[in-house]
Amino acid sequence: MTYLTLGLAVFCLTACTQVLHYVPDEPITGVTLNGWPRNRVVLDVLDFRADDREGSEKLLTALRRSVDGALSPAVVSDGAPYRLRLGVVEHRSFFTAGNWNARTRLRATLVDPAGKIVKTYNAIGADSRSNLWGYGSAEDAGHDAFRQAVSDLLSQLDAEPLAR
């Protein structure tokens, strides 16, 4: 009977998952999208997550500040502004088999002044940490996954400048 109990305990500890949502405190800085002038881009930031939207406002603010901070300060006088719809599709830290894993998925849709979709960008960030620091490890993994996803998005935007 003790082997059965021990086996069930091990199964529960390794198979069960816990999901948490850690929101980064600071935006991504130090990146400038030279082909994306701030005065030609209007940002919409939305939370598309189907699950728990814990920390939604803080997460959306961090995303907005990261992308807005990367837009070029150069002023381009011609043309109406484009709309860049930024969406959080997934952002979570989850515990499995002794590790904290985190995943962030972002989607950005560029819409021209006439309302036509020009391009959709998908960005993903993922991280895994040993459970050395408990929830601190989950928080670090969540922050790193968010930073990776934002960096992925910014690199895609930088590869296709709006102002040509």
VOKEKE-742584 format. One line per 8 residues: number of its first residue (from 1); their letters; for each residue y, x, z of C-alpha. Coordinates in steps of 0.25 Angstrom, whole numbers. Last residue first. Layout:
NUM> a> Y X Z  ... .
// end
This chain:
164> ralpeadl> 216 41 -189  220 34 -176  207 27 -170  200 40 -169  184 40 -171  178 51 -163  187 50 -151  182 35 -149 .
156> qslldsva> 168 40 -149  172 51 -139  179 41 -130  167 32 -130  157 43 -126  167 48 -115  168 34 -110  153 33 -109 .
148> qrfadhga> 151 47 -103  162 43 -92  155 30 -89  142 37 -88  148 48 -79  154 37 -70  141 29 -68  133 42 -66 .
140> deasgygw> 143 47 -55  142 33 -48  127 32 -48  126 46 -42  136 42 -32  127 30 -29  116 39 -24  121 54 -24 .
132> lnsrsdag> 108 60 -29  103 48 -37  102 57 -50  112 54 -60  111 48 -74  123 46 -84  126 37 -96  138 35 -105 .
124> ianytkvi> 138 26 -117  148 23 -128  148 13 -139  160 12 -149  163 0 -158  172 2 -170  182 -5 -178  181 -19 -173 .
116> kgapdvlt> 192 -28 -180  203 -34 -172  214 -32 -182  220 -20 -173  206 -13 -174  195 -15 -163  188 -3 -157  176 -7 -149 .
108> arlrtran> 172 2 -137  159 0 -130  155 7 -117  141 10 -111  140 16 -97  127 20 -91  123 26 -77  110 31 -71 .
100> wngatffs> 108 34 -57  95 41 -55  83 39 -45  74 31 -54  85 22 -59  99 19 -53  110 12 -62  124 16 -65 .
92> rhevvglr> 132 6 -74  142 4 -85  138 -4 -97  145 -11 -109  159 -6 -104  168 -10 -116  181 -4 -123  188 -12 -133 .
84> lrypagds> 197 -3 -141  208 -11 -148  216 -5 -159  231 -5 -159  240 -9 -170  244 2 -180  254 13 -181  261 20 -170 .
76> vvapslag> 251 29 -165  254 35 -151  246 46 -146  242 44 -131  227 45 -136  217 36 -130  209 43 -119  215 37 -107 .
68> dvsrrlat> 213 23 -113  198 26 -114  196 31 -100  206 21 -94  200 10 -101  186 14 -96  190 17 -82  197 3 -82 .
60> llkesger> 185 -4 -87  176 2 -76  186 -1 -65  187 -16 -70  172 -17 -71  168 -11 -58  156 -20 -57  153 -27 -70 .
52> ddarfdlv> 139 -30 -66  130 -32 -79  134 -37 -93  144 -25 -95  155 -28 -106  167 -23 -98  179 -23 -106  190 -13 -109 .
44> dlvvrnrp> 200 -17 -120  209 -5 -125  220 -6 -135  221 6 -144  233 10 -153  243 15 -142  232 24 -136  230 32 -149 .
36> wgnltvgt> 215 34 -152  214 46 -161  217 56 -150  206 50 -140  210 59 -128  200 62 -118  204 69 -104  200 57 -95 .
28> ipedpvyh> 189 47 -93  193 37 -83  192 39 -68  185 30 -58  172 28 -65  165 15 -62  151 14 -55  142 2 -58 .
20> lvqtcatl> 129 1 -51  115 -3 -55  103 -1 -47  89 1 -53  75 0 -48  64 7 -54  64 20 -46  66 15 -32 .
12> cfvalglt> 58 3 -34  46 10 -40  46 20 -29  46 9 -19  35 2 -26  26 14 -26  28 17 -12  24 3 -8 .
4> lytm> 12 4 -17  8 17 -11  10 11 3  0 0 0 .
// end
